[in-house]
Amino acid sequence: GATRDHAHVLIALQPDMTVAKAVQTLKANSSRWIAEHGIDFAWQEGYGAFSVSPDRVDAVRHYVLHQPEHHAKRSYEDEFTAMLKAAGMEFKQEEVFG
């Protein structure tokens, strides 16, 4: 699920696949495909990753597939900081969004 300024991706990783390697592979392959189609595009430097328990996968899938509706009510920045807070992560707003 994506909007004009970010994408949410729900993936299942094999035990030997790191999040960093998965993101690197996703960004590289999607960038190549986008460039082949003549689209001007660039990924941001960072990313956020959150684990999801198996019993929440369907709810998260629904959330990912309905991004435009979610962001009609809540900005990406508000959503992301809420997710960080819910995960108990300490952060500085200026370091997260530059």
Biopython code that builds the backbone (N, CA, C, O; Angstrom):
import numpy as np
from Bio.PDB.StructureBuilder import StructureBuilder

atoms = [
    (1, "GLY", "N", (0.834, -1.174, 0.000)),
    (1, "GLY", "CA", (0.000, 0.000, 0.000)),
    (1, "GLY", "C", (0.877, 1.234, 0.000)),
    (1, "GLY", "O", (1.851, 1.300, 0.750)),
    (2, "ALA", "N", (0.550, 2.208, -0.824)),
    (2, "ALA", "CA", (1.412, 3.380, -0.930)),
    (2, "ALA", "C", (0.597, 4.645, -1.138)),
    (2, "ALA", "O", (-0.554, 4.617, -1.573)),
    (3, "THR", "N", (1.237, 5.742, -0.811)),
    (3, "THR", "CA", (0.714, 7.066, -1.104)),
    (3, "THR", "C", (1.816, 7.819, -1.831)),
    (3, "THR", "O", (2.839, 7.232, -2.185)),
    (4, "ARG", "N", (1.622, 9.097, -2.053)),
    (4, "ARG", "CA", (2.612, 9.847, -2.840)),
    (4, "ARG", "C", (3.960, 9.979, -2.162)),
    (4, "ARG", "O", (4.961, 10.203, -2.842)),
    (5, "ASP", "N", (4.024, 9.847, -0.818)),
    (5, "ASP", "CA", (5.298, 10.087, -0.135)),
    (5, "ASP", "C", (5.813, 8.925, 0.710)),
    (5, "ASP", "O", (6.833, 9.066, 1.385)),
    (6, "HIS", "N", (5.134, 7.788, 0.688)),
    (6, "HIS", "CA", (5.648, 6.634, 1.416)),
    (6, "HIS", "C", (4.894, 5.367, 1.031)),
    (6, "HIS", "O", (3.823, 5.408, 0.424)),
    (7, "ALA", "N", (5.492, 4.247, 1.405)),
    (7, "ALA", "CA", (4.875, 2.946, 1.132)),
    (7, "ALA", "C", (4.925, 2.097, 2.386)),
    (7, "ALA", "O", (5.884, 2.159, 3.155)),
    (8, "HIS", "N", (3.889, 1.306, 2.583)),
    (8, "HIS", "CA", (3.869, 0.290, 3.623)),
    (8, "HIS", "C", (3.968, -1.054, 2.914)),
    (8, "HIS", "O", (3.283, -1.286, 1.918)),
    (9, "VAL", "N", (4.811, -1.931, 3.421)),
    (9, "VAL", "CA", (5.002, -3.240, 2.813)),
    (9, "VAL", "C", (4.899, -4.283, 3.913)),
    (9, "VAL", "O", (5.564, -4.174, 4.943)),
    (10, "LEU", "N", (4.079, -5.276, 3.700)),
    (10, "LEU", "CA", (3.948, -6.384, 4.647)),
    (10, "LEU", "C", (4.630, -7.588, 4.021)),
    (10, "LEU", "O", (4.187, -8.093, 2.990)),
    (11, "ILE", "N", (5.700, -8.045, 4.640)),
    (11, "ILE", "CA", (6.435, -9.195, 4.107)),
    (11, "ILE", "C", (6.735, -10.190, 5.234)),
    (11, "ILE", "O", (6.825, -9.822, 6.406)),
    (12, "ALA", "N", (6.884, -11.430, 4.851)),
    (12, "ALA", "CA", (7.329, -12.475, 5.773)),
    (12, "ALA", "C", (8.778, -12.788, 5.417)),
    (12, "ALA", "O", (9.086, -13.121, 4.273)),
    (13, "LEU", "N", (9.653, -12.679, 6.392)),
    (13, "LEU", "CA", (11.071, -12.937, 6.157)),
    (13, "LEU", "C", (11.450, -14.351, 6.568)),
    (13, "LEU", "O", (10.961, -14.872, 7.570)),
    (14, "GLN", "N", (12.312, -14.955, 5.793)),
    (14, "GLN", "CA", (12.909, -16.219, 6.193)),
    (14, "GLN", "C", (13.814, -15.960, 7.395)),
    (14, "GLN", "O", (14.315, -14.846, 7.546)),
    (15, "PRO", "N", (14.036, -16.944, 8.243)),
    (15, "PRO", "CA", (14.854, -16.728, 9.446)),
    (15, "PRO", "C", (16.270, -16.212, 9.168)),
    (15, "PRO", "O", (16.855, -15.537, 10.014)),
    (16, "ASP", "N", (16.823, -16.523, 7.995)),
    (16, "ASP", "CA", (18.185, -16.088, 7.692)),
    (16, "ASP", "C", (18.242, -14.769, 6.910)),
    (16, "ASP", "O", (19.320, -14.360, 6.478)),
    (17, "MET", "N", (17.105, -14.103, 6.725)),
    (17, "MET", "CA", (17.049, -12.825, 5.997)),
    (17, "MET", "C", (16.929, -11.683, 6.993)),
    (17, "MET", "O", (15.998, -11.650, 7.797)),
    (18, "THR", "N", (17.870, -10.749, 6.941)),
    (18, "THR", "CA", (17.785, -9.577, 7.814)),
    (18, "THR", "C", (16.826, -8.555, 7.219)),
    (18, "THR", "O", (16.575, -8.554, 6.014)),
    (19, "VAL", "N", (16.299, -7.697, 8.063)),
    (19, "VAL", "CA", (15.430, -6.620, 7.595)),
    (19, "VAL", "C", (16.208, -5.729, 6.634)),
    (19, "VAL", "O", (15.688, -5.337, 5.589)),
    (20, "ALA", "N", (17.449, -5.408, 6.982)),
    (20, "ALA", "CA", (18.271, -4.541, 6.131)),
    (20, "ALA", "C", (18.439, -5.131, 4.730)),
    (20, "ALA", "O", (18.332, -4.406, 3.741)),
    (21, "LYS", "N", (18.699, -6.428, 4.634)),
    (21, "LYS", "CA", (18.871, -7.080, 3.332)),
    (21, "LYS", "C", (17.548, -7.088, 2.564)),
    (21, "LYS", "O", (17.540, -6.875, 1.351)),
    (22, "ALA", "N", (16.438, -7.328, 3.250)),
    (22, "ALA", "CA", (15.133, -7.315, 2.593)),
    (22, "ALA", "C", (14.830, -5.936, 2.019)),
    (22, "ALA", "O", (14.358, -5.826, 0.888)),
    (23, "VAL", "N", (15.098, -4.883, 2.788)),
    (23, "VAL", "CA", (14.846, -3.516, 2.317)),
    (23, "VAL", "C", (15.773, -3.187, 1.152)),
    (23, "VAL", "O", (15.344, -2.590, 0.165)),
    (24, "GLN", "N", (17.040, -3.573, 1.263)),
    (24, "GLN", "CA", (17.993, -3.331, 0.174)),
    (24, "GLN", "C", (17.513, -3.992, -1.120)),
    (24, "GLN", "O", (17.552, -3.379, -2.187)),
    (25, "THR", "N", (17.066, -5.227, -1.021)),
    (25, "THR", "CA", (16.588, -5.966, -2.193)),
    (25, "THR", "C", (15.323, -5.319, -2.763)),
    (25, "THR", "O", (15.199, -5.155, -3.977)),
    (26, "LEU", "N", (14.399, -4.958, -1.895)),
    (26, "LEU", "CA", (13.164, -4.312, -2.334)),
    (26, "LEU", "C", (13.454, -2.987, -3.046)),
    (26, "LEU", "O", (12.921, -2.726, -4.125)),
    (27, "LYS", "N", (14.296, -2.160, -2.440)),
    (27, "LYS", "CA", (14.607, -0.862, -3.045)),
    (27, "LYS", "C", (15.349, -1.028, -4.368)),
    (27, "LYS", "O", (15.044, -0.331, -5.336)),
    (28, "ALA", "N", (16.310, -1.935, -4.422)),
    (28, "ALA", "CA", (17.093, -2.125, -5.653)),
    (28, "ALA", "C", (16.222, -2.618, -6.803)),
    (28, "ALA", "O", (16.268, -2.070, -7.904)),
    (29, "ASN", "N", (15.431, -3.654, -6.542)),
    (29, "ASN", "CA", (14.607, -4.217, -7.613)),
    (29, "ASN", "C", (13.500, -3.276, -8.055)),
    (29, "ASN", "O", (13.214, -3.174, -9.249)),
    (30, "SER", "N", (12.872, -2.586, -7.108)),
    (30, "SER", "CA", (11.808, -1.655, -7.494)),
    (30, "SER", "C", (12.403, -0.445, -8.216)),
    (30, "SER", "O", (11.799, 0.063, -9.161)),
    (31, "SER", "N", (13.564, 0.018, -7.790)),
    (31, "SER", "CA", (14.213, 1.150, -8.475)),
    (31, "SER", "C", (14.551, 0.794, -9.917)),
    (31, "SER", "O", (14.363, 1.603, -10.825)),
    (32, "ARG", "N", (15.048, -0.413, -10.119)),
    (32, "ARG", "CA", (15.389, -0.864, -11.469)),
    (32, "ARG", "C", (14.128, -0.901, -12.339)),
    (32, "ARG", "O", (14.145, -0.420, -13.472)),
    (33, "TRP", "N", (13.045, -1.464, -11.820)),
    (33, "TRP", "CA", (11.797, -1.558, -12.576)),
    (33, "TRP", "C", (11.254, -0.172, -12.894)),
    (33, "TRP", "O", (10.828, 0.083, -14.021)),
    (34, "ILE", "N", (11.266, 0.707, -11.931)),
    (34, "ILE", "CA", (10.753, 2.070, -12.124)),
    (34, "ILE", "C", (11.577, 2.800, -13.176)),
    (34, "ILE", "O", (11.019, 3.464, -14.050)),
    (35, "ALA", "N", (12.908, 2.682, -13.098)),
    (35, "ALA", "CA", (13.785, 3.337, -14.079)),
    (35, "ALA", "C", (13.542, 2.795, -15.487)),
    (35, "ALA", "O", (13.545, 3.554, -16.456)),
    (36, "GLU", "N", (13.331, 1.484, -15.597)),
    (36, "GLU", "CA", (13.054, 0.872, -16.907)),
    (36, "GLU", "C", (11.770, 1.410, -17.525)),
    (36, "GLU", "O", (11.601, 1.365, -18.743)),
    (37, "HIS", "N", (10.870, 1.917, -16.695)),
    (37, "HIS", "CA", (9.608, 2.468, -17.176)),
    (37, "HIS", "C", (9.640, 3.991, -17.283)),
    (37, "HIS", "O", (8.602, 4.630, -17.455)),
    (38, "GLY", "N", (10.825, 4.560, -17.180)),
    (38, "GLY", "CA", (11.012, 5.995, -17.409)),
    (38, "GLY", "C", (10.400, 6.902, -16.360)),
    (38, "GLY", "O", (10.056, 8.048, -16.652)),
    (39, "ILE", "N", (10.263, 6.408, -15.158)),
    (39, "ILE", "CA", (9.656, 7.202, -14.084)),
    (39, "ILE", "C", (10.762, 7.816, -13.235)),
    (39, "ILE", "O", (11.701, 7.129, -12.831)),
    (40, "ASP", "N", (10.645, 9.105, -12.969)),
    (40, "ASP", "CA", (11.608, 9.798, -12.112)),
    (40, "ASP", "C", (11.267, 9.487, -10.654)),
    (40, "ASP", "O", (10.203, 9.865, -10.163)),
    (41, "PHE", "N", (12.174, 8.800, -9.974)),
    (41, "PHE", "CA", (11.873, 8.311, -8.630)),
    (41, "PHE", "C", (13.162, 8.123, -7.852)),
    (41, "PHE", "O", (14.202, 7.801, -8.428)),
    (42, "ALA", "N", (13.092, 8.322, -6.548)),
    (42, "ALA", "CA", (14.224, 8.023, -5.668)),
    (42, "ALA", "C", (13.700, 7.620, -4.301)),
    (42, "ALA", "O", (12.772, 8.232, -3.771)),
    (43, "TRP", "N", (14.300, 6.591, -3.743)),
    (43, "TRP", "CA", (13.960, 6.177, -2.388)),
    (43, "TRP", "C", (14.634, 7.101, -1.386)),
    (43, "TRP", "O", (15.703, 7.644, -1.662)),
    (44, "GLN", "N", (14.020, 7.279, -0.238)),
    (44, "GLN", "CA", (14.675, 8.008, 0.844)),
    (44, "GLN", "C", (15.783, 7.128, 1.414)),
    (44, "GLN", "O", (15.843, 5.934, 1.123)),
    (45, "GLU", "N", (16.665, 7.720, 2.229)),
    (45, "GLU", "CA", (17.766, 6.949, 2.802)),
    (45, "GLU", "C", (17.296, 5.920, 3.814)),
    (45, "GLU", "O", (17.759, 4.779, 3.780)),
    (46, "GLY", "N", (16.409, 6.278, 4.697)),
    (46, "GLY", "CA", (16.055, 5.396, 5.805)),
    (46, "GLY", "C", (14.786, 4.614, 5.570)),
    (46, "GLY", "O", (14.186, 4.661, 4.496)),
    (47, "TYR", "N", (14.393, 3.892, 6.605)),
    (47, "TYR", "CA", (13.152, 3.135, 6.591)),
    (47, "TYR", "C", (12.795, 2.797, 8.034)),
    (47, "TYR", "O", (13.631, 2.896, 8.932)),
    (48, "GLY", "N", (11.574, 2.406, 8.238)),
    (48, "GLY", "CA", (11.134, 1.915, 9.534)),
    (48, "GLY", "C", (10.640, 0.494, 9.357)),
    (48, "GLY", "O", (10.041, 0.162, 8.334)),
    (49, "ALA", "N", (10.888, -0.341, 10.343)),
    (49, "ALA", "CA", (10.438, -1.727, 10.276)),
    (49, "ALA", "C", (9.839, -2.118, 11.621)),
    (49, "ALA", "O", (10.411, -1.841, 12.676)),
    (50, "PHE", "N", (8.697, -2.756, 11.566)),
    (50, "PHE", "CA", (7.996, -3.188, 12.764)),
    (50, "PHE", "C", (7.592, -4.645, 12.589)),
    (50, "PHE", "O", (7.143, -5.044, 11.514)),
    (51, "SER", "N", (7.748, -5.430, 13.630)),
    (51, "SER", "CA", (7.303, -6.826, 13.549)),
    (51, "SER", "C", (5.810, -6.899, 13.852)),
    (51, "SER", "O", (5.247, -6.041, 14.532)),
    (52, "VAL", "N", (5.199, -7.937, 13.334)),
    (52, "VAL", "CA", (3.758, -8.135, 13.496)),
    (52, "VAL", "C", (3.539, -9.578, 13.937)),
    (52, "VAL", "O", (4.084, -10.504, 13.336)),
    (53, "SER", "N", (2.746, -9.766, 14.981)),
    (53, "SER", "CA", (2.455, -11.129, 15.423)),
    (53, "SER", "C", (1.527, -11.790, 14.408)),
    (53, "SER", "O", (0.734, -11.108, 13.759)),
    (54, "PRO", "N", (1.620, -13.111, 14.265)),
    (54, "PRO", "CA", (0.812, -13.820, 13.261)),
    (54, "PRO", "C", (-0.685, -13.539, 13.362)),
    (54, "PRO", "O", (-1.368, -13.510, 12.338)),
    (55, "ASP", "N", (-1.203, -13.337, 14.546)),
    (55, "ASP", "CA", (-2.641, -13.108, 14.671)),
    (55, "ASP", "C", (-3.063, -11.710, 14.234)),
    (55, "ASP", "O", (-4.260, -11.429, 14.179)),
    (56, "ARG", "N", (-2.126, -10.835, 13.925)),
    (56, "ARG", "CA", (-2.433, -9.476, 13.464)),
    (56, "ARG", "C", (-2.174, -9.270, 11.975)),
    (56, "ARG", "O", (-2.409, -8.180, 11.453)),
    (57, "VAL", "N", (-1.692, -10.302, 11.285)),
    (57, "VAL", "CA", (-1.332, -10.158, 9.871)),
    (57, "VAL", "C", (-2.518, -9.698, 9.021)),
    (57, "VAL", "O", (-2.354, -8.805, 8.190)),
    (58, "ASP", "N", (-3.687, -10.271, 9.199)),
    (58, "ASP", "CA", (-4.847, -9.867, 8.395)),
    (58, "ASP", "C", (-5.217, -8.406, 8.626)),
    (58, "ASP", "O", (-5.550, -7.696, 7.678)),
    (59, "ALA", "N", (-5.164, -7.955, 9.867)),
    (59, "ALA", "CA", (-5.473, -6.554, 10.171)),
    (59, "ALA", "C", (-4.437, -5.628, 9.554)),
    (59, "ALA", "O", (-4.786, -4.575, 9.020)),
    (60, "VAL", "N", (-3.173, -6.009, 9.624)),
    (60, "VAL", "CA", (-2.112, -5.183, 9.029)),
    (60, "VAL", "C", (-2.231, -5.183, 7.512)),
    (60, "VAL", "O", (-2.047, -4.141, 6.883)),
    (61, "ARG", "N", (-2.532, -6.319, 6.918)),
    (61, "ARG", "CA", (-2.733, -6.390, 5.459)),
    (61, "ARG", "C", (-3.846, -5.420, 5.036)),
    (61, "ARG", "O", (-3.692, -4.683, 4.062)),
    (62, "HIS", "N", (-4.943, -5.422, 5.756)),
    (62, "HIS", "CA", (-6.052, -4.510, 5.461)),
    (62, "HIS", "C", (-5.585, -3.066, 5.589)),
    (62, "HIS", "O", (-5.903, -2.235, 4.738)),
    (63, "TYR", "N", (-4.844, -2.763, 6.629)),
    (63, "TYR", "CA", (-4.323, -1.415, 6.839)),
    (63, "TYR", "C", (-3.427, -0.984, 5.670)),
    (63, "TYR", "O", (-3.557, 0.125, 5.152)),
    (64, "VAL", "N", (-2.522, -1.872, 5.268)),
    (64, "VAL", "CA", (-1.595, -1.568, 4.172)),
    (64, "VAL", "C", (-2.349, -1.301, 2.875)),
    (64, "VAL", "O", (-1.993, -0.392, 2.125)),
    (65, "LEU", "N", (-3.368, -2.075, 2.614)),
    (65, "LEU", "CA", (-4.113, -1.949, 1.364)),
    (65, "LEU", "C", (-5.022, -0.722, 1.309)),
    (65, "LEU", "O", (-5.543, -0.383, 0.247)),
    (66, "HIS", "N", (-5.210, -0.064, 2.437)),
    (66, "HIS", "CA", (-6.116, 1.082, 2.485)),
    (66, "HIS", "C", (-5.419, 2.367, 2.934)),
    (66, "HIS", "O", (-5.977, 3.143, 3.709)),
    (67, "GLN", "N", (-4.214, 2.582, 2.450)),
    (67, "GLN", "CA", (-3.445, 3.758, 2.842)),
    (67, "GLN", "C", (-4.121, 5.086, 2.513)),
    (67, "GLN", "O", (-4.139, 5.966, 3.374)),
    (68, "PRO", "N", (-4.670, 5.279, 1.329)),
    (68, "PRO", "CA", (-5.282, 6.589, 1.043)),
    (68, "PRO", "C", (-6.366, 6.981, 2.051)),
    (68, "PRO", "O", (-6.465, 8.143, 2.445)),
    (69, "GLU", "N", (-7.175, 6.002, 2.465)),
    (69, "GLU", "CA", (-8.219, 6.310, 3.455)),
    (69, "GLU", "C", (-7.616, 6.704, 4.801)),
    (69, "GLU", "O", (-8.100, 7.628, 5.454)),
    (70, "HIS", "N", (-6.561, 6.003, 5.214)),
    (70, "HIS", "CA", (-5.920, 6.312, 6.495)),
    (70, "HIS", "C", (-5.316, 7.711, 6.494)),
    (70, "HIS", "O", (-5.423, 8.455, 7.469)),
    (71, "HIS", "N", (-4.681, 8.050, 5.379)),
    (71, "HIS", "CA", (-3.982, 9.338, 5.340)),
    (71, "HIS", "C", (-4.896, 10.509, 4.991)),
    (71, "HIS", "O", (-4.458, 11.659, 4.987)),
    (72, "ALA", "N", (-6.122, 10.230, 4.706)),
    (72, "ALA", "CA", (-7.099, 11.313, 4.588)),
    (72, "ALA", "C", (-7.401, 11.866, 5.981)),
    (72, "ALA", "O", (-7.832, 13.009, 6.128)),
    (73, "LYS", "N", (-7.166, 11.027, 7.011)),
    (73, "LYS", "CA", (-7.455, 11.404, 8.394)),
    (73, "LYS", "C", (-6.205, 11.721, 9.211)),
    (73, "LYS", "O", (-6.276, 12.473, 10.183)),
    (74, "ARG", "N", (-5.062, 11.155, 8.824)),
    (74, "ARG", "CA", (-3.847, 11.268, 9.631)),
    (74, "ARG", "C", (-2.629, 11.332, 8.723)),
    (74, "ARG", "O", (-2.500, 10.527, 7.801)),
    (75, "SER", "N", (-1.736, 12.283, 8.974)),
    (75, "SER", "CA", (-0.550, 12.436, 8.138)),
    (75, "SER", "C", (0.425, 11.283, 8.350)),
    (75, "SER", "O", (0.371, 10.582, 9.361)),
    (76, "TYR", "N", (1.304, 11.102, 7.395)),
    (76, "TYR", "CA", (2.352, 10.092, 7.508)),
    (76, "TYR", "C", (3.195, 10.340, 8.758)),
    (76, "TYR", "O", (3.488, 9.406, 9.504)),
    (77, "GLU", "N", (3.581, 11.576, 8.985)),
    (77, "GLU", "CA", (4.418, 11.910, 10.134)),
    (77, "GLU", "C", (3.724, 11.557, 11.447)),
    (77, "GLU", "O", (4.339, 10.976, 12.341)),
    (78, "ASP", "N", (2.445, 11.907, 11.563)),
    (78, "ASP", "CA", (1.691, 11.571, 12.774)),
    (78, "ASP", "C", (1.557, 10.048, 12.935)),
    (78, "ASP", "O", (1.686, 9.517, 14.038)),
    (79, "GLU", "N", (1.302, 9.378, 11.844)),
    (79, "GLU", "CA", (1.166, 7.921, 11.881)),
    (79, "GLU", "C", (2.475, 7.267, 12.330)),
    (79, "GLU", "O", (2.478, 6.403, 13.206)),
    (80, "PHE", "N", (3.575, 7.686, 11.725)),
    (80, "PHE", "CA", (4.857, 7.049, 12.016)),
    (80, "PHE", "C", (5.289, 7.306, 13.456)),
    (80, "PHE", "O", (5.750, 6.386, 14.132)),
    (81, "THR", "N", (5.149, 8.531, 13.934)),
    (81, "THR", "CA", (5.526, 8.807, 15.318)),
    (81, "THR", "C", (4.619, 8.046, 16.294)),
    (81, "THR", "O", (5.081, 7.617, 17.351)),
    (82, "ALA", "N", (3.346, 7.876, 15.955)),
    (82, "ALA", "CA", (2.449, 7.083, 16.807)),
    (82, "ALA", "C", (2.908, 5.626, 16.854)),
    (82, "ALA", "O", (2.849, 4.992, 17.907)),
    (83, "MET", "N", (3.362, 5.094, 15.725)),
    (83, "MET", "CA", (3.857, 3.725, 15.687)),
    (83, "MET", "C", (5.129, 3.581, 16.521)),
    (83, "MET", "O", (5.295, 2.592, 17.234)),
    (84, "LEU", "N", (6.019, 4.555, 16.435)),
    (84, "LEU", "CA", (7.237, 4.526, 17.251)),
    (84, "LEU", "C", (6.898, 4.562, 18.737)),
    (84, "LEU", "O", (7.463, 3.806, 19.528)),
    (85, "LYS", "N", (5.979, 5.439, 19.109)),
    (85, "LYS", "CA", (5.567, 5.540, 20.515)),
    (85, "LYS", "C", (4.915, 4.249, 20.985)),
    (85, "LYS", "O", (5.197, 3.783, 22.089)),
    (86, "ALA", "N", (4.050, 3.665, 20.167)),
    (86, "ALA", "CA", (3.373, 2.419, 20.537)),
    (86, "ALA", "C", (4.368, 1.278, 20.723)),
    (86, "ALA", "O", (4.137, 0.370, 21.521)),
    (87, "ALA", "N", (5.474, 1.329, 19.987)),
    (87, "ALA", "CA", (6.509, 0.303, 20.096)),
    (87, "ALA", "C", (7.469, 0.589, 21.251)),
    (87, "ALA", "O", (8.378, -0.197, 21.516)),
    (88, "GLY", "N", (7.263, 1.726, 21.944)),
    (88, "GLY", "CA", (8.121, 2.077, 23.072)),
    (88, "GLY", "C", (9.488, 2.578, 22.670)),
    (88, "GLY", "O", (10.435, 2.492, 23.451)),
    (89, "MET", "N", (9.605, 3.103, 21.452)),
    (89, "MET", "CA", (10.892, 3.574, 20.958)),
    (89, "MET", "C", (11.101, 5.038, 21.313)),
    (89, "MET", "O", (10.200, 5.864, 21.173)),
    (90, "GLU", "N", (12.300, 5.339, 21.773)),
    (90, "GLU", "CA", (12.667, 6.730, 22.014)),
    (90, "GLU", "C", (13.198, 7.308, 20.713)),
    (90, "GLU", "O", (13.922, 6.633, 19.981)),
    (91, "PHE", "N", (12.843, 8.554, 20.422)),
    (91, "PHE", "CA", (13.298, 9.182, 19.186)),
    (91, "PHE", "C", (13.223, 10.690, 19.302)),
    (91, "PHE", "O", (12.527, 11.235, 20.159)),
    (92, "LYS", "N", (13.958, 11.355, 18.416)),
    (92, "LYS", "CA", (13.890, 12.808, 18.300)),
    (92, "LYS", "C", (13.236, 13.100, 16.959)),
    (92, "LYS", "O", (13.688, 12.623, 15.918)),
    (93, "GLN", "N", (12.187, 13.876, 16.995)),
    (93, "GLN", "CA", (11.401, 14.192, 15.789)),
    (93, "GLN", "C", (12.301, 14.664, 14.644)),
    (93, "GLN", "O", (12.136, 14.226, 13.505)),
    (94, "GLU", "N", (13.249, 15.550, 14.942)),
    (94, "GLU", "CA", (14.111, 16.101, 13.889)),
    (94, "GLU", "C", (15.051, 15.051, 13.290)),
    (94, "GLU", "O", (15.499, 15.201, 12.153)),
    (95, "GLU", "N", (15.352, 13.999, 14.037)),
    (95, "GLU", "CA", (16.222, 12.948, 13.498)),
    (95, "GLU", "C", (15.416, 11.948, 12.664)),
    (95, "GLU", "O", (15.967, 11.292, 11.780)),
    (96, "VAL", "N", (14.143, 11.832, 12.935)),
    (96, "VAL", "CA", (13.309, 10.896, 12.179)),
    (96, "VAL", "C", (12.954, 11.480, 10.814)),
    (96, "VAL", "O", (12.987, 10.773, 9.807)),
    (97, "PHE", "N", (12.618, 12.753, 10.778)),
    (97, "PHE", "CA", (12.140, 13.352, 9.531)),
    (97, "PHE", "C", (13.089, 14.389, 8.935)),
    (97, "PHE", "O", (12.738, 15.052, 7.959)),
    (98, "GLY", "N", (14.260, 14.535, 9.495)),
    (98, "GLY", "CA", (15.265, 15.426, 8.926)),
    (98, "GLY", "C", (15.125, 16.851, 9.171)),
    (98, "GLY", "O", (15.950, 17.640, 8.711)),
]
sb = StructureBuilder()
sb.init_structure("model")
sb.init_model(0)
sb.init_chain("A")
sb.init_seg("    ")
for serial, (resi, resn, name, xyz) in enumerate(atoms, 1):
    if name == "N":
        sb.init_residue(resn, " ", resi, " ")
    sb.init_atom(name, np.array(xyz, "f"), 0.0, 1.0, " ", f" {name:<3s}", serial, name[0])
structure = sb.get_structure()
